[in-house]
Amino acid sequence: MTKTRVAFLGLGAIGTPMARNLAEKGFDLTVWTRTSRKASEFAAKHNVKFATTPAGAVNAADFVVTCLPSSVEVEAIANSADGILSGIRSGTMLIDCTSGDPDSSKRLAAQLKEKRCSFVDAPVSGGVVGAEAGKLTVMCGGDATDFERARPIIAGFGEKIVHCGPVGAGDAVKALNQMLLALHIWTTGEALAALVRYGVDPAKALEVINGSSGRSNSSMNLIPERVLTRAFPRTFRLALLDKDVRIAARIAKDQGIDSAIFAEVERLMASAHEELGEEADHVEAIKVLERLVGVEIKAT
């Protein structure tokens, strides 16, 4: 039986384990990333093929999966001289797992339609841990028939797979989810800073919050594991959260929701990104809050 041919473009922190899971599940995989050496090393390690250009990666594929930092990179590798659109065959489907911009996804979907190709935006959530385990949450936008066609590929790296609506809907849900993530990190940090000043051990405060209605993933996992310990592992860049929050704020505004809270979160994430730089982890935004209020939130 002929194996399904998949081209995977983008071997970053999330993309690498996603591609590995597809290889381990028996897909006929070809990989491409901007650093050819990284692609060749991945191919040798996992017994798959690699290409030196996006066009070369996709020219025999049944499905193309992209996982890149932003829609800017996706559109760039789609439209370059040796890009996806110059090499893709009629009938191929592109599944974009980038945390992207709905408008960019709609543009790319229209370009692909002209080539008789289909498109599903499928950004993922779950971080490196979820990617390693093949248990990502995947929120999808596209035609219902296209979504069902894409599902077996997405199941290669995703566990919870949700069809959110037409093209762009997956990107929109991911962006607004990220807005909530940023909001929870910052506001939980503010609450804990106030309690530390009041003389409360932040671990004790979190014990109560996490058994009560104020809990979130930030209070239950991120802050106990990364802030109280002062570990701050770098798993997801603040720069990317800043990008996602800007997309979310614009989506809300475009839908007639003029949210003062979203605007403030957008400002705070942009400020933290500017202060901490391109490599800072998203949870390190708490360090900026700590500096502003003169309190360190740590285990006692």
C-alpha positions in Angstrom: 0.0 0.0 0.0 1.3 3.4 -1.0 2.2 5.6 2.0 0.8 9.1 2.3 3.5 11.6 1.3 3.9 14.5 3.7 6.2 17.5 3.4 6.9 19.1 6.7 8.3 22.7 6.6 9.8 24.2 9.8 11.8 22.3 12.4 11.7 24.6 15.3 11.1 23.7 19.0 7.5 22.6 18.3 7.9 21.5 14.6 10.7 19.0 15.2 8.8 16.7 17.6 5.7 17.1 15.4 7.7 16.0 12.4 9.3 13.1 14.4 5.8 11.9 15.4 4.7 11.8 11.7 7.8 9.9 10.8 7.3 7.4 13.6 3.7 6.9 12.5 4.9 5.7 9.1 4.2 8.6 6.8 6.4 9.1 3.8 8.0 12.3 5.1 10.2 15.0 3.5 11.4 17.8 5.7 12.7 21.3 5.0 13.8 24.0 7.3 15.8 27.2 6.7 19.0 25.6 8.0 19.8 22.8 5.6 22.1 21.0 8.0 19.3 20.7 10.6 17.0 19.2 8.0 19.7 16.7 6.8 20.5 15.7 10.3 16.8 15.2 11.1 16.4 13.1 7.9 19.3 10.9 8.7 18.2 10.3 12.3 14.6 9.5 11.4 15.2 7.8 8.1 13.2 10.3 6.0 14.0 12.6 3.1 15.0 16.2 3.2 14.8 19.0 0.6 16.9 22.1 0.2 14.0 24.3 -1.0 10.3 24.5 -0.1 9.4 23.8 -3.7 11.6 20.7 -3.6 9.9 19.5 -0.4 6.4 19.9 -1.7 6.6 18.8 -5.3 5.6 15.2 -4.7 3.6 15.6 -1.5 -0.1 14.8 -0.9 0.0 17.0 2.2 2.2 19.9 3.2 2.5 20.9 6.9 4.0 24.2 7.8 5.0 25.2 11.4 6.8 28.5 11.4 7.1 31.5 13.7 4.4 33.6 12.1 2.3 34.1 8.9 5.0 36.5 7.6 7.4 33.5 7.2 4.6 31.3 5.8 3.7 33.8 3.1 7.4 34.4 2.3 8.2 30.7 1.7 4.9 30.3 -0.2 5.6 33.1 -2.6 9.4 32.9 -3.0 10.9 31.9 -6.4 11.6 28.4 -5.0 8.6 28.4 -2.7 5.6 26.3 -2.0 3.4 27.8 -4.7 6.0 27.2 -7.4 6.3 23.5 -6.5 2.9 22.3 -5.2 0.9 19.9 -7.3 -2.8 20.2 -8.0 -4.9 18.4 -5.4 -2.3 18.8 -2.6 -3.5 20.1 0.8 -1.5 22.6 2.9 -2.1 22.4 6.7 -0.6 25.4 8.4 0.2 24.8 12.0 1.7 28.2 12.5 0.0 30.4 15.1 -1.0 32.7 12.3 -3.0 35.7 11.2 -6.5 34.9 9.9 -6.2 37.4 7.0 -2.9 35.9 5.9 -4.4 32.4 5.9 -7.4 33.6 3.8 -4.9 35.1 1.3 -2.9 31.9 1.0 -6.1 29.8 0.8 -7.2 31.9 -2.2 -3.8 31.5 -3.9 -3.9 27.7 -3.3 -7.4 27.5 -4.7 -6.2 28.9 -8.0 -3.8 26.0 -8.2 -6.6 23.5 -7.3 -5.1 22.9 -3.9 -6.8 23.2 -0.5 -5.9 24.8 2.8 -6.6 24.3 6.5 -5.2 26.6 9.2 -4.4 24.4 12.2 -2.4 26.2 14.9 -1.4 24.0 17.9 -1.4 24.4 21.7 0.4 22.4 24.3 4.0 23.5 24.0 7.1 21.4 23.6 5.8 18.9 26.1 2.6 18.3 24.2 4.5 18.2 20.9 6.9 15.6 22.2 4.0 13.4 23.5 2.0 13.8 20.3 -0.8 15.3 22.4 -1.2 18.8 21.1 -4.6 20.5 20.9 -5.2 21.6 17.3 -7.8 24.2 16.4 -8.7 24.1 12.7 -10.2 26.5 10.2 -11.4 25.4 6.7 -14.1 23.7 4.8 -15.6 20.7 6.7 -14.6 18.3 3.9 -11.1 19.6 3.9 -10.9 19.3 7.7 -11.9 15.6 7.6 -9.3 15.0 4.9 -6.7 16.7 7.0 -7.7 14.9 10.2 -5.5 11.7 9.8 -2.4 13.9 9.3 -3.2 16.1 12.2 -3.8 13.1 14.4 -0.2 12.2 13.8 0.8 14.9 16.3 -2.5 16.1 17.8 -4.8 14.6 20.4 -7.7 17.1 20.7 -8.6 18.2 17.2 -11.4 20.8 16.9 -13.0 22.2 13.7 -13.6 25.8 14.6 -15.1 27.1 11.4 -14.0 28.5 8.0 -10.5 29.4 7.0 -9.0 31.7 9.6 -11.1 30.4 12.5 -8.4 28.2 13.8 -6.0 31.2 13.8 -8.6 33.4 15.5 -9.2 30.9 18.3 -5.5 30.4 18.9 -4.9 34.2 19.0 -7.7 34.8 21.5 -6.5 31.8 23.6 -3.1 33.4 23.7 -4.6 36.7 24.8 -6.1 34.8 27.8 -2.8 33.2 28.5 -1.0 36.6 28.6 -3.8 38.1 30.7 -3.7 35.2 33.2 0.1 35.3 33.5 0.1 39.1 34.2 -2.9 39.3 36.5 -2.0 36.2 38.5 1.4 37.8 39.0 -0.2 41.1 40.1 -2.4 39.2 42.6 0.6 37.3 44.0 2.7 40.5 44.2 0.0 42.1 46.3 -0.2 39.1 48.6 3.6 38.9 49.0 3.5 42.5 50.1 0.8 41.6 52.5 3.0 39.0 54.0 1.5 35.9 52.4 3.7 33.0 51.2 2.9 32.9 47.4 2.9 29.0 47.5 0.2 29.2 50.2 -1.7 31.7 48.1 -1.6 29.5 45.1 -2.7 26.5 47.1 -5.9 28.4 47.9 -6.3 30.0 44.4 -5.9 26.6 42.7 -8.6 25.1 44.9 -10.9 28.0 44.1 -12.4 29.9 41.2 -9.4 32.0 40.4 -7.3 29.2 39.1 -5.9 28.9 35.6 -3.1 27.1 33.8 -0.8 30.0 34.8 -1.6 29.6 38.5 -1.7 25.8 38.5 1.4 25.1 36.4 3.4 28.0 34.9 3.9 30.1 38.0 4.5 27.3 40.5 7.0 25.5 38.2 8.7 28.5 36.7 8.3 31.6 38.8 8.3 30.4 42.4 11.3 28.2 41.6 13.0 31.0 39.6 13.7 28.4 36.9 12.1 30.3 33.9 12.8 27.6 31.3 12.7 28.9 27.8 10.0 26.9 26.0 7.9 29.5 24.2 9.2 32.9 23.3 7.7 36.1 24.7 8.2 37.6 21.2 5.7 35.1 19.8 3.2 35.7 22.6 3.5 39.4 21.8 2.8 38.7 18.2 -0.3 36.5 19.1 -1.7 39.1 21.4 -1.4 41.8 18.7 -3.4 39.5 16.4 -6.0 38.9 19.0 -6.5 42.6 19.8 -6.9 43.4 16.2 -9.4 40.5 15.7 -11.5 41.8 18.6 -11.4 45.3 17.3 -12.4 44.2 13.8 -15.4 42.4 15.3 -16.5 45.7 17.0 -15.3 44.8 20.5 -13.2 47.7 21.8 -11.7 46.0 24.8 -9.7 48.2 27.1 -8.4 45.1 28.8 -7.1 43.6 25.6 -5.5 46.9 24.7 -3.7 47.0 28.1 -2.5 43.4 27.7 -1.2 44.2 24.2 0.7 47.2 25.7 2.1 45.2 28.6 3.3 42.3 26.4 4.9 44.7 23.9 6.7 46.5 26.7 7.9 43.3 28.3 9.1 42.0 24.9 11.0 45.2 24.3 12.6 45.1 27.7 13.5 41.4 27.8 14.5 40.8 24.2 13.8 38.2 21.5 14.9 35.1 23.4 13.0 35.6 26.7 10.4 33.0 27.6 6.8 34.2 27.8 6.5 33.6 31.6 9.5 35.9 32.1 7.1 38.8 31.6 6.5 38.3 35.3 10.1 39.7 35.8 9.0 43.0 34.4 6.0 43.1 36.7 8.3 42.3 39.7 10.6 45.1 38.7 7.7 47.6 38.4 6.3 46.8 41.8 9.5 46.0 43.6 8.5 42.5 44.7 10.0 39.1 43.9 7.5 36.2 43.7 9.4 33.2 44.9 9.1 30.2 47.2 10.0 30.9 50.8 
